[in-house]
Amino acid sequence: MIRLYALPAGLLLLSLLIQPARAADVSEKKAAELKWAKGVAVDFLDAAFNGHLEQAESLIDSSLKASFAREGEKRLREWLNNSIAIRGFRAPVFQSETIAPDQDEASFQGTFQGNEKSFSFSLRVVKDKESGKWRVSYFRFSERNEKPK
C-alpha cells in the first residue's frame, strides 16, 4: 500500500524538478533567437548604409518586398538607395530589443547618425514560416531633434 503512495509522490517531485529546467531551456532558446534576429538587423543596416543594395534586399521579408513591388518592380531598390544608402547613415546603436512570446518576431529600437542629423529607428524582423530564416519586415526612421555628436 505504501508503494502506491510513493509512486505519485515521486512523479510529483520529478515534475517539480523538471519545470525549472524547462523554463531555463525556453529562456535560453528565446535569448538565442533574439541574438540571431539582431544579427539579421545589424547585417541589414550595414548593407543598406553601405550601399550593398542586393545584400540588403536579400534580408527583406517577402511581404515587404511585395508591398514595394506594387509601386513598381524596382521600387524597393530605389527606396534602399535613395532613402538610405546615399544619405551617409552610420553608427547604428540599438537601445532596446524584444522578442515576441512565440519567438517569431523581434523588435529593435535605436539611433544612428546621418551627415548632419541624428535619427531614431524602429526595425522588426520576422521568422519566415517556411524557411525558418529571419527577415526584415519593417524599418522606419525619423529625424531626432538633437544634434549629432
C-alpha positions, 0 to 999 in steps of 0.5 A, a space after each residue: 500500500 505504501 508503494 502506491 503512495 510513493 509512486 505519485 509522490 515521486 512523479 510529483 517531485 520529478 515534475 517539480 524538478 523538471 519545470 525549472 529546467 524547462 523554463 531555463 531551456 525556453 529562456 535560453 532558446 528565446 535569448 538565442 533567437 533574439 541574438 540571431 534576429 539582431 544579427 539579421 538587423 545589424 547585417 541589414 543596416 550595414 548593407 543598406 548604409 553601405 550601399 550593398 543594395 542586393 545584400 540588403 534586399 536579400 534580408 527583406 521579408 517577402 511581404 515587404 518586398 511585395 508591398 514595394 513591388 506594387 509601386 513598381 518592380 524596382 521600387 524597393 531598390 530605389 527606396 534602399 538607395 535613395 532613402 538610405 544608402 546615399 544619405 551617409 547613415 552610420 553608427 547604428 546603436 540599438 537601445 532596446 530589443 524584444 522578442 515576441 512570446 512565440 519567438 517569431 518576431 523581434 523588435 529593435 529600437 535605436 539611433 544612428 547618425 546621418 551627415 548632419 542629423 541624428 535619427 531614431 529607428 524602429 526595425 522588426 524582423 520576422 521568422 519566415 514560416 517556411 524557411 525558418 530564416 529571419 527577415 526584415 519586415 519593417 524599418 522606419 526612421 525619423 529625424 531626432 531633434 538633437 544634434 549629432 555628436 
